[in-house]
Amino acid sequence: MKRGLRLASYGVFAVSLWLTALPAAAGDPDSLAPTARWSVYTSGRAAMPPMGWSSWNAFGTDVTEARVLDSATTIVASGLAAKGYLYINIDDGWWLKRRQSDGRMQVRTAIFPSAATGGPDESSFKPFTDQIHRMGLKAGIYSDLGRNSCSQAYGGPGTPNLPEGTVAERQVGLYGHTEKDIKLYFHDWGFDFIKVDGCGVRAFGPDSGKVTSGQYQSLGPIIDFQSVNRTDVAQVKALYTEVADSLKRYNPDGDYVFSICAWGSADVRSWAKNVGNLSRTSDDITPSWGRMLTNFDSAATRALYAHPGSWNDPDMLFIGHGDFDEHHLTEARSHFALWAMISAPLIIGYDLRKAPPELMEIFGNSDLIAINQDPSGNQAVLAHETDDVQIFVKTRGDDPAHKAVAIFNRGTAPQEVVLTTDHLKYSAAADVQLKDLWTQAALPAFKGEVKLRVEPRQTLIFDARGTRALEGGTYLSETPGRVNPAVDGVVTPQADPFIHRAVSPWAGTRGRGDLPMYAGWGGAQADATPYGRNLQIAGKPYASGLGVLANSRLEVRLKGERRFTASVGVDDSTLDTTTPVIFSVFGDGKLLVQSQPLRFGSAPEQLTAEVTGYNILELVARSTAPGNAERTIVTWGNAALLN
Ligand code: GLA
């Protein structure tokens, strides 16, 4: 169906972050100036990652009301609803046309018969959403940022349920109708969730076959999927912001979820967490192992970019199909465990009417759901990363000694994995208890390290309890849900070279092969530099800390802690080895402590600040030279909050 992908570097958009160590001149929008605010999107209802079901991976555009309601019924009857699977989302295919007399959208009543309400409105989804709500569930709908949808862009000739009528009637997307459509979908029809795709601003350029055939009106393209340089990032952001504004206006009770589906293009890496509740980090998942890896990798190193209210979205679950069907339970369990660990939305994409019990058991694993739904919102952090094995650790709840750990064998040979207390940031001297969350078996307690056999493609996942290595405090890298890279210093968005490159689901081996397009490389990292290296300042390694580019501002939510400490400096992996950086710590906007100018090779400077009584801490690393084109990499080593 679609999409080669390649990202060039991002010179045109290189907004200069020229900032001196001096206060910015009046009127200068100094993005490094403290704001005393937590800027993550917290509107809507996504304090925890949304859970539910969507029609897309199950039925594509061949969706019907009966199929949706049958799955909803199964979700309730099976007990999955009681476990949190609440959103029943209709994806592409529901629409018939946009009525020309007043622009009102019409439902395809042939497949949603309850929408055939007649009267002046002709059709309405209200009976459907009423039914969903009566079942104790929530209803989701789908639209596009442009005039046209993804199925119109990429669906082949046999695609069922494409919009009908004239060119104008087939313009079913939000473009030019955002306010009216959002009012209709939320205020009038009572939906609770919307996914807004971006094909309409991507696939209908003047040269596209769709447009030259006369079937579609040209728009943009505003997104060039091949080139972020040719993407109008500001306009994409403005259009999604318009949707967010309308959602607030027509949901005075705040009961909505806004899912941004721009597949990691348009530099969503830097702004979507301020605009919506979910943001897709990659192109579509398919039911193949390699593609699952691609999608997982696109979100797995972005722990600092997921927070209560706004989550990384590596796409919906494909459990039940292909490499994740009932004959591939190891793969299906891995897919689920990995999504649970990285706080991804758990949206089932399977025809639940035919789900065998083994698959229902995976969806219903209460321990894994609890990991995903942990209110602290800490996306798991990578504690070990090779192409063969990854170890992810997630801090649970308010007790930083309570963790979940997942050990993922990505390869085709069994692995003897040594899990250490260092991975878990536990004391090596005290017992560690692990409980296997697939079998419920408690492992014998261990000290220091334990050896575990992990089968090909298997993910072991444990509840872990031990004694914290850092007494009386928490490393900030253990609680990424409380740390927000409000400004991460990325000047030149780049593709992440570590993302698994699967054979294209659409092109196969035609062409040179897809490259990861997601422009997430260089973003802030927990326990690693922005380019994935170990943290180290002037020869001193830091197993814990935050790695980020200079000209960055990290927001930290405080919860009554007493003291902040960190050893700061320019990281030994810096690309710019000459420019000094000044590190400042602010409490609710007030300067608490500041470092000397530190350059590559300078010994780390210990910063300590008393933070009692403050709500928001801001950690600012400001380069003393214009811009950061050469990229100075800085480390907040052992950054911690002490009680
Ligand atoms: C895009 C999205 C998918 C799905 C389809 C529908 O490809 O990324 O998740 O919504 O459109 O056509």
Residues whose N, C-alpha, C, O or C-beta is under 5 A from the ligand:
A	BS01	GLA	W56 D91 D92 C150 S151 D284
